[in-house]
Amino acid sequence: MPFPGRHSAALLCAFLFAAVPCVRASADTLYGALYLSTLPTGANVWIDGTFAGVSPVLIDPLARGHHSVTLTKTGWSVQEVDVDVPAGTTALVSFRLRTIARPAGERPRGSVAFHGLAQGARVAIDGAALLRDPRVAFSLAAGTHVAIIATPAGKVSRTFTVYPDTTTQVVLSEVAADPGPSGIVAPAQEFLPDGAYALEGKKVIVRFAGHQVFAQLGELPMRFDGVTVSYDAAPSRINGRLYLPLALLTKLTQAKAK
């Protein structure tokens, strides 16, 4: 076979040079990227059976299409989830880990820190005065809590949620003092175990720690152990979840602790 001449070689080089951009453009249609985060952070992430790092994690490039993701973290349930990665862009996904079953009475813990406190402000959490610097993160049981911040201008309340192994940052701003009752409700599932409460139409039934509560959605009066009482908030259903007056939930959980 004769050796190609100068003109033939030039044509070959031109052909190869022109082909490179085509190959690169084709590759862009085959790959994307995945940014995966979890609450709490620090979960081991496996993509299609291959370890990909610890959340939050960016995997780039990743073949476009469907992928199986496994999330593992000590003290949390293993989760199998599916993600779809589009070509030429980054898919952003986040998952909330599920805690494993714990011994009765043992609640997971996280932490909380407060920012933007006025000079001389005093903080009480769930009715108990805080005897430490609230600006430094401190341990607190996972779940929904209420902070009362007392300042020379008056008192304000803030509802916040603590997640296991996670620090919640509560950022405060200047607001008017509370004019009266707070009317705070909290999700029942954050305080009570499954089976301790039920919602039948508008009827709410709670049986926990030896107490029985009968109430109606949107109505303040309720029956607590046969006695009619009213709290500063009515039971509500928000996004399919049952919310009860925080004062009621606090009373029930304190009764269980005793």
PyMOL commands that set and color helices and strands:
alter all, ss='L'
color gray80, all
select helices_A, chain A and resi 6-28+188-190+246-257
alter helices_A, ss='H'
color red, helices_A
select strands_A, chain A and resi 31-39+44-47+50-54+57-63+65-72+79-85+90-96+109-115+122-125+128-129+138-141+143-151+154-162+167-171+185-187+197-200+203-208+211-216+221-224+227-230+236-238+241-245
alter strands_A, ss='S'
color yellow, strands_A
deselect
rebuild
show_as cartoon
